[in-house]
Amino acid sequence: MVRVADALDMAQGRTRIPIESGHEGIHSISAAAIDEVRISAGDDHPVRIEIQLNNSAGIFQVDDLLATKIRGTPLEGKVEVLAEIEGETEKRLLSGFRLA
C-alpha cells in the first residue's frame, strides 16, 4: 500500500523547485505534466485512479512509476488507471534540453 501511495504523490507541485532551479529531467518534467490525481470506486475494478495530464510527458509517471509500484502488490488487478489530456494543445514544459 505504501508503495502505491508514494507513486500517487505525483501531482505538479512536488516538482516546482527542481524545475525552477534548472534541474530538468524526465522525472521532474513528467511530474510537472500531471495536474490532478483522483481516487474513487471503479466501474470494473474496486479502485479507479484518474490522472489529469497537461502534457503527454506525464505518461512516464503513470506507466513507469505507478504501474511498476502496483505490480506485485495485493492491489494488482484491482485498480484501473485512466490518464487523460484535456484540450487540444499540450502545455509547454521546457523549451529545449542540452547534455554537456
Secondary structure, DSSP 8 states (H G I E B T S, - for coil): -HHHHHHH--SGGGGHHHHHTT---HHHHHHHTEEEEEEEE-SSSSEEEEEEESSGGGHHIIIIIIHHHHTTSTTTTTEEEEEEE-SSS-----S-----
